[in-house]
Amino acid sequence: MFKNREDAGQKLALALEKYKDKNAIVLAIPRGGIEVGYWVAKHLNADLSVLVSRKLPQPNNPETGFGAIAEDGSVFLYPGAESWLSEETRKKIIEEQKKEILRRVEIFRNGKPLPEIKNRTVILVDDGIAMGSTVRAAAMLCKNKKAGKIVIAAPVAGPETAEELQPLVDEVVILEKPTFFQAVAQVYENWRDVPFEEAQEILKKWKRT
């Protein structure tokens, strides 16, 4: 459905056309969301920054999570998470991810604080939404910082997840909702993890535009 993240970002930007020249800010969720967010922000003539939100991984299965945490400390937990893990284990994992968030803020924003988003239209962009925990925590952060309007935008998400996100923010824009959704990668012809260095280069390129 998409050649790569650039193609997905350009198509997503067209679906967000009404926000063009409206002083919106695109907050990309790293790392995959950075390239998609770059093309969205460029087309919309919007500001671009990075919002770090991290999955809280299960101790014995890091690929799955029991929630997520955003850089302001906003924590989203799946219902029942309290019964899956002890409070001590949860706290330990949360502290580990807080440290990783600080590391990534240093990498992607040179340690600078998130731009002021109060009363602004914020477009949260990722390259795809699987379970949706990281974007939920990111939306919580935006609410805490009193964003004027919160939009979640991604090239792909599962139908159920897309529906669950609707009541949490002002608008959800998803281009593709495959019935048999298994992974974000399934809608990309060319898919690979984005190296830190490549994500940094995209952000540097933005500063030069």
Residue frames relative to the residue before (quaternion, step in Angstrom):
aa qw qx qy qz dx dy dz
M 1.0000 0.0000 0.0000 0.0000 0.00 0.00 0.00
F 0.7744 0.1307 -0.0823 0.6136 3.59 1.17 -0.61
K 0.4911 -0.6604 0.4767 0.3090 3.56 -0.97 0.82
N 0.7631 -0.1692 0.1730 0.5993 3.54 0.90 -1.00
R 0.7384 -0.4082 0.2773 0.4596 3.61 -1.23 -0.16
E 0.5954 0.5541 -0.3691 0.4497 3.58 1.10 -0.58
D 0.6559 0.5049 -0.2988 0.4750 3.57 0.92 -0.95
A 0.6582 0.5080 -0.3055 0.4641 3.59 0.94 -0.90
G 0.6611 0.5208 -0.3050 0.4457 3.57 0.96 -0.86
Q 0.6632 0.5018 -0.3054 0.4638 3.56 0.97 -0.83
K 0.6645 0.4869 -0.3032 0.4790 3.58 1.01 -0.77
L 0.6346 0.5194 -0.3281 0.4690 3.57 1.04 -0.76
A 0.6141 0.5644 -0.3368 0.4370 3.58 1.05 -0.79
L 0.6475 0.5224 -0.3181 0.4545 3.59 0.99 -0.82
A 0.6575 0.5047 -0.3055 0.4686 3.58 1.10 -0.70
L 0.7046 0.4181 -0.2420 0.5198 3.57 1.31 -0.31
E 0.2106 0.8523 -0.4608 0.1296 3.55 1.35 0.32
K 0.6379 0.5645 -0.3451 0.3942 3.60 0.97 -0.76
Y 0.6682 0.4847 -0.3054 0.4747 3.59 1.24 -0.29
K 0.4110 0.7178 -0.4724 0.3044 3.59 1.27 0.12
D 0.8500 0.0682 -0.0998 0.5127 3.56 -1.01 0.97
K 0.5134 0.6441 -0.4159 0.3855 3.61 1.11 0.67
N 0.5064 -0.6709 0.4058 0.3589 3.59 1.24 0.39
A 0.2777 0.7524 -0.5375 0.2604 3.56 1.01 0.85
I 0.2271 -0.7393 0.6067 0.1839 3.54 -1.29 0.23
V 0.2632 -0.7455 0.5954 0.1428 3.54 -0.90 1.01
L 0.0964 -0.7667 0.6335 0.0396 3.55 -0.82 1.05
A 0.1847 -0.8116 0.5504 0.0657 3.54 -0.36 1.28
I 0.3115 -0.7341 0.5759 0.1802 3.56 -1.03 0.84
P 0.3265 -0.7873 0.4892 0.1850 3.60 -0.45 1.19
R 0.6313 -0.1939 -0.7188 -0.2171 1.30 -2.29 0.92
G 0.6049 0.6226 -0.3495 0.3527 3.56 1.05 -0.75
G 0.6560 0.5437 -0.3129 0.4196 3.56 1.09 -0.66
I 0.5394 0.6582 -0.4057 0.3335 3.58 1.17 -0.40
E 0.6909 0.4559 -0.2992 0.4747 3.61 0.82 -0.88
V 0.6315 0.5135 -0.3336 0.4757 3.59 0.97 -0.79
G 0.6759 0.5063 -0.2854 0.4532 3.56 0.91 -0.95
Y 0.5835 0.5886 -0.3573 0.4306 3.56 1.10 -0.70
W 0.7196 0.4432 -0.2545 0.4701 3.57 0.81 -1.02
V 0.6045 0.5414 -0.3519 0.4665 3.57 1.11 -0.62
A 0.6904 0.4835 -0.2799 0.4596 3.57 0.81 -1.03
K 0.6348 0.5404 -0.3311 0.4420 3.57 0.99 -0.84
H 0.6946 0.4738 -0.2811 0.4627 3.58 0.87 -0.93
L 0.7310 0.4396 -0.2389 0.4640 3.56 0.98 -0.86
N 0.3383 -0.7286 0.5097 0.3080 3.59 1.28 -0.21
A 0.3844 0.7175 -0.4688 0.3429 3.54 0.99 0.97
D 0.5551 -0.5472 0.4827 0.3994 3.55 -1.28 0.16
L 0.1838 -0.7764 0.5947 0.0986 3.55 -1.24 0.50
S 0.1517 0.7509 -0.6372 0.0848 3.53 -1.02 0.85
V 0.4617 -0.6656 0.5189 0.2730 3.53 -1.36 0.04
L 0.1280 -0.7576 0.6364 0.0682 3.55 -0.97 0.93
V 0.2349 -0.8010 0.5374 0.1197 3.56 -0.58 1.12
S 0.0788 0.7626 -0.6323 0.1112 3.51 -0.77 1.17
R 0.1295 -0.8371 0.5313 0.0119 3.56 -0.73 1.07
K 0.4799 -0.6377 0.5263 0.2931 3.51 -1.10 0.80
L 0.3219 -0.6975 0.6012 0.2202 3.56 -1.17 0.65
P 0.2266 -0.8438 0.4710 0.1222 3.60 -0.09 1.26
Q 0.5194 -0.5960 0.5126 0.3350 3.51 -1.19 0.64
P 0.5672 -0.6423 0.3876 0.3399 3.64 -0.85 0.89
N 0.7804 0.3390 -0.1747 0.4955 3.58 0.93 -0.88
N 0.7733 0.1881 -0.1249 0.5925 3.57 1.30 -0.05
P 0.1893 -0.8515 0.4799 0.0939 3.59 0.35 1.29
E 0.5879 0.5901 -0.3759 0.4060 3.60 1.16 -0.45
T 0.7210 0.3355 -0.2289 0.5614 3.58 1.18 -0.46
G 0.2077 -0.8012 0.5520 0.1016 3.54 -1.10 0.61
F 0.3678 -0.7054 0.5515 0.2511 3.54 -1.30 0.26
G 0.7898 -0.0974 0.0435 0.6040 3.55 1.32 0.23
A 0.3063 -0.7321 0.5683 0.2173 3.56 -1.23 -0.48
I 0.1996 -0.7625 0.6032 0.1224 3.53 -1.31 0.38
A 0.2822 -0.7482 0.5786 0.1606 3.56 -1.01 0.86
E 0.7049 -0.5295 0.2842 0.3768 3.55 -1.22 0.43
D 0.6523 0.4837 -0.3385 0.4753 3.62 1.17 -0.26
G 0.6187 -0.5587 0.3364 0.4381 3.56 1.31 0.05
S 0.4188 0.6919 -0.4812 0.3381 3.61 1.27 0.07
V 0.0969 -0.8128 0.5742 0.0150 3.57 -0.75 1.07
F 0.1209 -0.7489 0.6479 0.0697 3.53 -0.96 0.97
L 0.0611 -0.7873 0.6133 0.0162 3.58 -0.88 0.97
Y 0.4657 -0.6504 0.5155 0.3070 3.55 -1.01 0.76
P 0.5929 -0.5665 0.4223 0.3862 3.60 -1.06 0.67
G 0.7844 0.3012 -0.2357 0.4884 3.54 -0.85 0.97
A 0.4496 0.7191 -0.4435 0.2901 3.58 1.27 -0.23
E 0.6043 0.5814 -0.3534 0.4146 3.56 1.11 -0.70
S 0.7047 0.4468 -0.2683 0.4815 3.57 1.09 -0.63
W 0.5886 0.5867 -0.3717 0.4138 3.61 1.21 -0.36
L 0.8134 0.1234 -0.0069 0.5684 3.54 0.98 -0.94
S 0.5462 -0.5982 0.4631 0.3597 3.56 -1.15 0.54
E 0.6330 -0.5340 0.3956 0.3972 3.56 -1.22 0.49
E 0.6246 0.5504 -0.3331 0.4427 3.58 1.02 -0.78
T 0.6676 0.4962 -0.2937 0.4710 3.57 0.95 -0.91
R 0.6409 0.5252 -0.3227 0.4574 3.57 0.96 -0.86
K 0.6681 0.5055 -0.3020 0.4547 3.57 0.89 -0.97
K 0.6372 0.5346 -0.3261 0.4494 3.58 0.98 -0.83
I 0.6766 0.4859 -0.2911 0.4705 3.59 0.90 -0.93
I 0.6312 0.5288 -0.3280 0.4630 3.58 1.00 -0.81
E 0.6622 0.4994 -0.3111 0.4641 3.61 0.92 -0.85
E 0.6237 0.5354 -0.3353 0.4603 3.58 1.03 -0.76
Q 0.6975 0.4661 -0.2757 0.4693 3.58 0.93 -0.89
K 0.5706 0.5680 -0.3798 0.4555 3.60 1.14 -0.51
K 0.6530 0.5058 -0.3059 0.4735 3.58 1.00 -0.84
E 0.6568 0.5004 -0.3091 0.4719 3.57 1.01 -0.83
I 0.6067 0.5485 -0.3469 0.4590 3.58 1.08 -0.69
L 0.6464 0.5131 -0.3176 0.4669 3.60 0.91 -0.87
R 0.6370 0.5305 -0.3188 0.4595 3.57 1.00 -0.83
R 0.7097 0.4580 -0.2656 0.4648 3.57 0.91 -0.90
V 0.5854 0.5430 -0.3732 0.4724 3.59 1.11 -0.56
E 0.6278 0.5242 -0.3241 0.4755 3.57 1.07 -0.76
I 0.6778 0.4995 -0.2898 0.4550 3.58 0.92 -0.92
F 0.8054 0.3484 -0.1608 0.4516 3.57 0.71 -1.08
R 0.7995 0.2171 -0.1264 0.5456 3.62 1.12 -0.54
N 0.4627 -0.6942 0.4304 0.3447 3.57 1.28 0.31
G 0.6843 -0.5136 0.2719 0.4406 3.55 1.10 0.75
K 0.4828 0.6825 -0.4314 0.3391 3.59 1.27 -0.01
P 0.5572 -0.6070 0.4371 0.3605 3.61 -1.12 0.55
L 0.6336 -0.5055 0.4205 0.4077 3.53 -1.30 0.34
P 0.5454 -0.6106 0.4452 0.3628 3.64 -0.98 0.70
E 0.6015 -0.5542 0.4309 0.3813 3.57 -1.22 0.49
I 0.0671 -0.8228 0.5643 0.0107 3.58 -0.75 1.04
K 0.3688 0.7462 -0.4883 0.2622 3.59 1.23 0.03
N 0.8564 0.0714 -0.1161 0.4980 3.56 -0.92 1.09
R 0.5753 0.5792 -0.3933 0.4230 3.63 1.19 0.22
T 0.4851 -0.5994 0.5323 0.3492 3.55 -1.30 0.32
V 0.1078 -0.7970 0.5940 0.0159 3.55 -0.67 1.17
I 0.1238 -0.7741 0.6182 0.0570 3.55 -0.86 1.01
L 0.2034 -0.7816 0.5837 0.0835 3.55 -0.47 1.26
V 0.0425 -0.8367 0.5449 -0.0341 3.58 -0.54 1.18
D 0.0437 0.7512 -0.6582 0.0227 3.53 -1.05 0.88
D 0.5816 -0.5955 0.4114 0.3712 3.61 -1.23 0.28
G 0.7703 -0.1361 0.0756 0.6184 3.55 1.32 -0.09
I 0.2636 -0.7621 0.5737 0.1438 3.54 -1.18 0.56
A 0.2210 -0.7780 0.5775 0.1114 3.55 -0.63 1.16
M 0.8212 0.0604 -0.0051 0.5674 3.59 0.01 -1.26
G 0.4392 -0.7480 0.4116 0.2797 3.57 1.19 -0.47
S 0.4088 0.7392 -0.4706 0.2551 3.61 1.19 0.11
T 0.6802 0.4993 -0.3143 0.4350 3.62 0.84 -0.89
V 0.6796 0.4711 -0.3067 0.4713 3.59 0.96 -0.75
R 0.5918 0.5501 -0.3697 0.4589 3.60 1.13 -0.49
A 0.6548 0.4894 -0.3088 0.4861 3.58 0.95 -0.86
A 0.6308 0.5332 -0.3260 0.4599 3.58 1.04 -0.78
A 0.6477 0.5093 -0.3124 0.4728 3.58 1.01 -0.82
M 0.6087 0.5432 -0.3463 0.4631 3.59 1.08 -0.70
L 0.6243 0.5355 -0.3272 0.4653 3.57 1.00 -0.82
C 0.6691 0.5099 -0.2991 0.4504 3.58 0.88 -0.97
K 0.6402 0.5062 -0.3240 0.4784 3.58 1.04 -0.73
N 0.6399 0.5331 -0.3189 0.4523 3.57 0.99 -0.85
K 0.7303 0.3969 -0.2202 0.5105 3.56 1.09 -0.75
K 0.4688 -0.7472 0.3859 0.2702 3.54 1.35 0.43
A 0.0819 0.7956 -0.5849 0.1350 3.54 0.79 1.06
G 0.5318 -0.6521 0.4371 0.3176 3.58 -1.03 0.73
K 0.7741 -0.0493 0.0681 0.6274 3.56 1.05 -0.86
I 0.1605 -0.7904 0.5870 0.0701 3.56 -0.95 0.90
V 0.0499 -0.7863 0.6153 -0.0234 3.54 -0.78 1.14
I 0.1857 -0.7420 0.6328 0.1206 3.57 -0.92 0.91
A 0.0279 0.8177 -0.5706 0.0707 3.58 -0.71 1.08
A 0.1618 0.7732 -0.5972 0.1392 3.56 -0.89 0.97
P 0.5781 -0.5980 0.4214 0.3613 3.59 -1.12 0.51
V 0.8274 0.0357 0.0297 0.5597 3.59 1.01 -0.74
A 0.1350 0.7401 -0.6561 0.0597 3.51 -1.30 0.57
G 0.5646 -0.5629 0.4659 0.3838 3.53 -1.25 0.35
P 0.6285 -0.5748 0.3652 0.3758 3.61 -1.05 0.70
E 0.6769 0.4977 -0.3043 0.4490 3.59 0.88 -0.90
T 0.6573 0.5053 -0.3105 0.4650 3.57 0.92 -0.89
A 0.6339 0.5362 -0.3277 0.4509 3.58 0.95 -0.90
E 0.6673 0.4987 -0.2946 0.4683 3.57 0.99 -0.85
E 0.6535 0.5279 -0.3080 0.4465 3.58 1.00 -0.84
L 0.6560 0.5273 -0.3094 0.4426 3.59 1.12 -0.65
Q 0.5138 0.7068 -0.3947 0.2839 3.58 1.13 -0.68
P 0.7552 0.4016 -0.2532 0.4520 3.64 0.67 -0.96
L 0.6005 0.6113 -0.3508 0.3778 3.59 1.22 -0.28
V 0.7927 0.1834 -0.0748 0.5765 3.58 1.16 -0.58
D 0.6822 -0.5010 0.3426 0.4078 3.58 -1.30 0.00
E 0.8046 -0.0427 0.0552 0.5897 3.57 1.07 -0.70
V 0.1299 -0.7580 0.6339 0.0819 3.56 -1.15 0.70
V 0.0624 -0.7940 0.6047 -0.0023 3.57 -0.75 1.10
I 0.0829 0.7778 -0.6107 0.1233 3.56 -0.45 1.29
L 0.3701 -0.7646 0.4815 0.2157 3.60 -0.67 1.03
E 0.8144 0.1041 -0.0214 0.5705 3.57 0.90 -0.92
K 0.0406 -0.7851 0.6181 -0.0017 3.57 -0.97 0.94
P 0.1474 -0.8352 0.5236 0.0808 3.60 0.35 1.22
T 0.5259 -0.6427 0.4610 0.3128 3.55 -0.97 0.89
F 0.7622 0.2396 -0.1361 0.5857 3.56 0.95 -0.89
F 0.0644 0.8318 -0.5414 0.1040 3.53 0.47 1.27
Q 0.0593 -0.8186 0.5712 -0.0044 3.56 -0.73 1.11
A 0.7971 -0.0937 0.0998 0.5882 3.58 1.00 -0.82
V 0.6310 -0.5452 0.3977 0.3826 3.55 -1.18 0.60
A 0.6366 0.5840 -0.3251 0.3848 3.57 0.96 -0.88
Q 0.5897 0.6322 -0.3741 0.3357 3.62 1.07 -0.59
V 0.7067 0.4405 -0.2773 0.4793 3.63 1.16 -0.38
Y 0.6445 0.4971 -0.3232 0.4828 3.60 1.28 0.12
E 0.4381 -0.6734 0.5276 0.2761 3.58 -0.96 0.88
N 0.7790 0.1595 -0.0665 0.6028 3.53 0.99 -0.95
W 0.0874 0.8094 -0.5679 0.1215 3.54 -0.45 1.23
R 0.2061 0.7437 -0.6212 0.1364 3.53 -0.99 0.89
D 0.5735 -0.5607 0.4538 0.3883 3.55 -1.20 0.41
V 0.3991 -0.7165 0.5219 0.2343 3.56 -1.03 0.79
P 0.3728 -0.7270 0.5246 0.2395 3.62 -0.64 1.05
F 0.6353 -0.5367 0.3919 0.3933 3.58 -1.16 0.56
E 0.6586 0.5323 -0.3176 0.4268 3.56 0.90 -0.95
E 0.6591 0.5076 -0.3102 0.4602 3.57 0.99 -0.84
A 0.6364 0.5190 -0.3235 0.4700 3.58 1.00 -0.79
Q 0.6393 0.5226 -0.3199 0.4647 3.58 1.02 -0.80
E 0.6467 0.5269 -0.3183 0.4505 3.58 0.99 -0.83
I 0.6190 0.5357 -0.3410 0.4622 3.58 1.03 -0.75
L 0.6748 0.4880 -0.2926 0.4700 3.58 0.94 -0.88
K 0.6283 0.5181 -0.3342 0.4745 3.60 1.05 -0.71
K 0.6313 0.5322 -0.3265 0.4601 3.56 1.01 -0.81
W 0.6155 0.5521 -0.3444 0.4446 3.56 1.06 -0.77
K 0.6606 0.5245 -0.3075 0.4404 3.57 0.92 -0.89
R 0.6798 0.4873 -0.2946 0.4622 3.57 1.14 -0.51
T 0.6141 0.5675 -0.3558 0.4174 3.60 1.24 -0.28
